Amino acid sequence: MWLCLLVLSLLVLVYRWYRQSQILENLSDKYVMITGCDSGFGNLAAKQLDQRGLRVLAACLTEKGAEELKKETSSRLQTVILDVTDSESVKSVTKWVTDIVREKGLWGLVNNAGVSLPSAPNEWMTKDDFNKILNVNLMGVIDVTINLLPPYPKSRGRVVNVASIAGRLSFCGGGYCISKYGVEAFSDSLRREMTNFGVKVCIVEPGFFKTQVTDPKLQREIVNKLWAQLPDGIRKSYGQQYFDTYCKSIDFTLSICNKKLYLVTNCMEHALTAVYPFTRYSAGLDAKLLFLPLSYLPTAFTDFLIGLRQPKPAENA
C-alpha cells in the first residue's frame, strides 16, 4: 500500500516537473514590456530576458537608468521613460509600445515598478504618505495593465504582476502591505476575466530581498522625520524606547534581506516563457518555508508570532 502511494507520488512529481519544464518556441519573436527597470528586479529581469533572446521593452523612471541599461544589453532591448503615477505618461508609452509591436501584439507585461517608503506605524502617517505608495504599487499597476491589455488577444500572452509575501501577511504600517494586497486582488479578478481570451495572469510573491527600495539609510531618515512631526502627546504615549526599538527592528530586517535577486527574476522568466506557467510564484526560502505557511495558520497564532518583535509603547510597558 505504502509502496504504491510512494510510486504514485513520484510519478506525479515527475509529471509536474516535465510539464513545468516545457518552454515556448520562437522566443525571439515575442515582445515583453517591463516596468521599473532602473534597478532591482526590473533591471535584472530586462537583462536576463534580453539574453534569452526576447524583445524587451524596458520602462525606466529616469534617463540615467535607461542609458545604463542600454549599455549592458543588446540592440534588441529598447527603453522608454515611464512614470506609472502619471496617466498621460502611461498613455504615451502605450502608443509607443503599440507602434513597435504592431500586428505581433505584446506577448508579456511585467508590472514590476514599486516603492516601499514611507513605512512606519499607521498612526505616525498621513493620507498623503499612504498615497505615495498606493499610486505606484497599486494604481500604477492597474493603469498600465488596462492600457496595454487591448493588444493581448492578438498574442494571447502573459501578465506578470509583482506582489509580495506582504500581500498575504501585513508586517508593517503604511501603504506597502495594503498595495500588495490590492495587487493580489486585482490579479485574481484579471486572471478570471482574461482566461477566455487566452491571456494568463501570474503573480510573483517575493520574500524579503535587498533592492534599492529597501535602502536602510533612507528608511531611517523617513522614520526620524515622521517621529519628529508627531504631536508631543502621541510621542509620549509611544515613548522613546518604542522608537529606538522600532528603528533597531528595521535595521535587523533589512540586514537579513536576500541579495539573490535572480530568485525573483527566474520566476518572472518562467512565467513568461513556460508553456504552462504557475498562477503564483513564491520567491525566496523565507517566502516558501516561513511566510507562506504562516499565512494559512489561525490569525491569533500569526498575530502572536509577528507581535513578538514589535516594541511595547510606554503606556503599556
FENWO-V435364 format. One record per pair of residues at least 12 apart in sequence whose C-alpha atoms are under 10 Angstrom apart, sorted by the first residue. I is the first residue (numbers start at 0). GAP is how many residues later the second one is. Records with the same first field share a line. If there is no record, write none. Layout:
BEGIN
I=GAP + GAP
END
This chain:
BEGIN
18=255 + 256 + 257 + 258
19=250 + 254 + 255 + 256 + 257 + 258
20=249 + 252 + 253 + 254 + 255 + 256
21=248 + 251 + 252 + 253 + 254 + 255
22=247 + 249 + 250 + 251 + 252 + 253 + 254
23=248 + 249 + 250 + 251 + 252
24=248 + 249 + 250
25=27 + 28 + 247
26=22 + 25 + 26 + 27 + 28 + 80 + 245 + 246
27=22 + 24 + 25 + 26 + 27 + 28 + 48
28=24 + 25 + 26 + 72 + 75 + 78
29=23 + 24 + 25 + 26 + 71 + 74 + 75 + 76 + 77 + 78 + 125 + 127 + 242 + 243
30=22 + 23 + 24 + 25 + 26 + 45 + 46 + 66 + 69 + 70 + 73 + 74 + 75 + 76 + 77 + 78 + 124 + 126
31=14 + 17 + 18 + 22 + 23 + 24 + 25 + 26 + 45 + 65 + 69 + 73 + 74 + 75 + 76 + 77 + 78 + 125 + 126 + 127 + 240
32=13 + 22 + 23 + 24 + 25 + 26 + 45 + 46 + 64 + 73 + 74 + 75 + 76 + 77 + 78 + 115 + 126
33=12 + 22 + 23 + 24 + 25 + 26 + 45 + 74 + 75 + 76 + 77 + 78 + 79 + 126
34=22 + 23 + 24 + 25 + 26 + 45 + 46 + 47 + 48 + 49 + 74 + 75 + 76 + 77 + 78 + 79 + 105 + 106 + 109
35=22 + 23 + 24 + 25 + 26 + 29 + 45 + 46 + 47 + 48 + 74 + 75 + 76 + 77 + 78 + 79
36=20 + 21 + 22 + 23 + 24 + 25 + 28 + 29 + 32 + 42 + 43 + 44 + 45 + 75 + 76
37=20 + 21 + 22 + 23 + 24 + 25 + 26 + 27 + 28 + 29 + 30 + 31 + 43 + 75 + 174
38=21 + 22 + 26 + 27 + 29 + 30 + 74 + 172 + 173 + 174
39=72 + 73 + 169 + 170 + 171 + 172 + 173 + 221 + 222 + 225
40=71 + 72 + 121 + 168 + 169 + 170 + 171 + 220 + 221 + 222 + 223 + 224 + 227
41=16 + 17 + 18 + 68 + 69 + 70 + 71 + 72 + 219 + 222 + 223 + 226
42=15 + 16 + 17 + 22 + 23 + 25 + 26 + 69 + 222
43=25 + 217 + 218 + 220 + 221 + 222
44=13 + 65 + 67 + 216 + 217 + 219 + 220 + 221 + 222 + 223 + 224
45=12 + 13 + 23 + 27 + 31 + 32 + 33 + 219 + 223
46=22 + 23 + 25 + 26 + 27 + 30 + 218
47=25 + 214 + 217 + 218 + 220 + 221
48=24 + 28 + 216 + 217 + 219 + 220 + 223 + 224
49=23 + 24 + 25 + 26 + 27
50=22 + 23 + 25 + 26
51=217 + 221
52=21 + 23 + 24
53=22 + 23 + 53 + 218 + 219
54=19 + 20 + 21 + 22 + 23 + 46 + 51 + 52
55=17 + 18 + 19 + 20 + 21 + 22 + 23 + 52
56=19 + 20 + 21 + 22 + 23 + 39 + 40 + 43 + 44 + 49 + 51 + 52
57=12 + 19 + 20 + 21 + 22 + 23 + 24 + 52
58=19 + 20 + 21 + 22 + 23 + 24 + 25 + 34 + 53 + 54
59=19 + 20 + 21 + 22 + 23 + 24 + 53
60=19 + 20 + 21 + 22 + 23 + 52
61=18 + 19 + 20 + 21
62=16 + 17 + 18 + 19
64=14 + 16
65=12 + 13 + 14 + 15
66=12
77=22
79=12 + 13 + 16 + 17
80=12
81=12 + 31 + 62
82=30 + 53 + 57 + 61
83=27 + 29 + 30 + 51 + 52 + 53 + 54 + 55 + 56 + 57 + 58 + 59 + 60
84=47 + 48 + 49 + 50 + 51 + 52 + 53 + 54 + 55 + 56 + 58 + 59
85=49 + 50 + 54 + 57 + 58
86=52 + 53 + 56 + 57 + 60
88=55
89=50 + 53 + 54 + 55 + 57 + 58
90=52 + 53 + 56 + 57
92=51 + 54 + 55
93=50 + 51 + 53 + 54 + 55
94=52 + 53
96=51 + 54
97=50 + 52 + 53
100=50
101=49 + 52
102=48 + 51 + 52
103=47 + 48 + 50 + 51
104=43 + 44 + 45 + 46 + 47 + 48 + 49 + 50 + 51 + 52
105=42 + 43 + 44 + 45 + 46 + 47 + 48 + 49 + 50 + 51 + 52
106=44 + 45 + 46 + 47 + 48 + 49 + 50 + 51 + 52 + 92 + 165 + 166
107=40 + 41 + 44 + 47 + 48 + 49 + 50 + 51 + 52 + 91 + 92 + 93 + 163 + 164 + 165
108=35 + 36 + 39 + 40 + 43 + 48 + 49 + 50 + 51 + 52 + 92 + 163
109=31 + 34 + 35 + 48 + 49 + 50 + 51 + 52 + 92 + 93 + 94 + 158 + 159 + 161 + 162
110=26 + 27 + 29 + 30 + 31 + 33 + 34 + 48 + 49 + 50 + 51 + 52 + 72 + 92
111=25 + 28 + 29 + 48 + 49 + 50 + 51 + 92 + 156
112=23 + 24 + 25 + 27 + 28 + 48 + 49
113=19 + 20 + 21 + 22 + 23 + 24 + 26 + 27 + 48 + 49 + 62 + 65 + 66 + 99
114=17 + 18 + 19 + 20 + 21 + 22 + 60 + 61 + 64 + 97 + 98 + 99
115=16 + 17 + 18 + 20 + 21 + 58 + 59 + 60 + 61 + 63 + 96 + 97 + 98 + 99 + 103
116=12 + 13 + 15 + 16 + 57 + 58 + 59 + 96 + 97 + 98 + 101 + 102 + 105 + 106
117=12 + 13 + 14 + 15 + 55 + 56 + 57 + 58 + 100 + 101 + 102 + 103 + 104 + 105 + 108
118=14 + 53 + 54 + 55 + 56 + 57 + 58 + 100 + 101 + 103 + 104 + 107
119=52 + 53 + 54 + 55 + 99 + 102 + 103 + 104 + 106 + 107 + 126 + 127 + 130
120=51 + 52 + 53 + 102 + 105 + 106 + 125
121=50 + 51 + 52 + 53
122=50 + 51 + 103 + 107 + 111
123=49 + 50 + 99 + 101 + 102 + 103 + 104 + 105 + 106 + 107 + 110 + 111
124=48 + 49 + 50 + 98 + 101 + 102 + 104 + 105
125=48 + 100
126=47 + 48
127=47
128=45 + 46 + 97
129=43 + 44 + 45 + 46 + 48 + 49
130=43 + 44 + 45 + 48
131=42 + 43 + 44
132=41 + 42 + 43 + 44 + 45 + 46
133=40 + 41 + 42 + 43 + 44 + 45 + 46 + 48
134=40 + 44
135=40 + 43
136=25 + 26 + 38 + 39 + 40 + 41 + 42 + 43 + 45 + 46
137=25 + 37 + 38 + 40 + 41 + 42 + 43 + 44 + 45 + 46 + 48
138=40 + 43 + 44
140=20 + 21 + 38 + 41 + 42 + 45 + 46
141=40 + 41 + 44 + 45
144=14 + 15 + 16 + 45
145=44
148=45 + 50
151=42 + 45 + 46 + 47
152=41 + 43 + 44 + 45 + 46
153=43 + 44 + 45
154=42 + 43 + 44
155=38 + 39 + 40 + 41 + 42 + 43 + 44
156=40 + 41 + 42 + 43 + 44 + 115 + 116
157=33 + 36 + 40 + 41 + 42 + 43 + 44 + 113 + 114 + 115 + 119
158=28 + 31 + 32 + 35 + 40 + 41 + 42 + 43 + 44 + 109 + 112 + 113
159=27 + 40 + 41 + 42 + 43 + 44 + 107 + 108 + 109 + 111 + 112 + 119 + 120
160=19 + 22 + 23 + 25 + 26 + 40 + 41 + 42 + 43 + 44 + 107 + 119
161=18 + 21 + 22 + 25 + 40 + 41 + 42 + 43 + 44 + 102 + 106 + 119
162=14 + 16 + 17 + 18 + 19 + 20 + 21 + 24 + 39 + 40 + 41 + 42 + 43 + 44 + 117 + 118 + 119
163=12 + 13 + 15 + 16 + 17 + 19 + 20 + 39 + 40 + 41 + 42 + 43 + 44 + 117 + 118 + 119 + 123
164=12 + 15 + 16 + 39 + 40 + 41 + 42 + 43 + 117 + 118 + 119 + 121 + 122 + 123 + 126 + 127 + 130
165=12 + 13 + 14 + 15 + 39 + 40 + 41 + 42 + 121 + 125 + 126 + 129
166=12 + 13 + 14 + 15 + 16 + 17 + 18 + 38 + 39 + 128
167=12 + 13 + 16 + 37 + 123 + 124 + 126 + 127 + 128
168=12 + 122 + 123 + 125 + 126 + 127 + 133 + 134 + 137
169=125 + 133 + 136
170=132 + 135 + 136 + 139
171=134 + 138
179=25
182=20
183=18 + 19 + 20 + 21 + 96
186=14 + 15 + 16 + 92
187=13 + 14 + 15 + 91
188=12
189=12
190=12 + 88
199=71 + 72 + 76 + 77 + 78 + 79
200=70 + 71 + 76 + 77 + 78 + 79
201=65 + 66 + 69 + 70 + 75 + 76 + 77 + 78 + 79
202=64 + 65 + 68 + 75 + 76 + 77 + 78 + 79
203=60 + 61 + 63 + 64 + 67 + 74 + 75 + 76 + 77 + 78 + 79
204=59 + 62 + 75 + 76 + 77 + 78 + 79 + 82 + 83 + 87
205=52 + 55 + 57 + 58 + 59 + 61 + 75 + 76 + 77 + 78 + 79 + 80 + 81 + 82
206=50 + 51 + 57 + 75 + 76 + 77 + 78 + 79 + 80 + 81 + 83 + 84 + 85
207=45 + 46 + 48 + 49 + 50 + 51 + 75 + 76 + 77 + 78 + 79
208=45 + 46 + 47 + 48 + 49 + 50 + 51 + 52 + 54 + 55 + 74 + 75 + 77
209=44 + 45 + 46 + 47 + 48 + 49 + 50 + 51
210=43 + 46 + 47 + 48 + 49 + 50
213=39 + 40 + 43
214=39
215=31 + 34 + 35 + 36 + 37 + 38 + 39
216=34
218=28 + 31 + 32 + 35
219=27 + 28 + 30 + 31
222=20 + 23 + 24 + 27
223=19 + 23
226=13 + 16
234=78 + 79
235=77 + 78 + 79
236=76 + 77 + 78 + 79
237=73 + 74 + 75 + 76 + 77 + 78 + 79
238=73 + 74 + 75 + 76 + 78
239=73 + 74
240=70 + 71 + 72 + 73 + 76
241=68 + 69 + 70 + 71 + 72 + 75
242=68 + 69 + 70
243=67
244=64 + 65 + 66 + 67
245=63 + 64 + 65 + 66
246=64
248=60 + 61 + 62
256=27 + 29
257=26 + 27 + 28
259=23 + 24
260=22 + 23
261=21 + 22
262=19 + 20 + 21 + 22
263=17 + 18 + 19 + 20
264=18
265=15 + 17
266=13 + 14 + 15 + 16
267=13 + 15
293=12
END
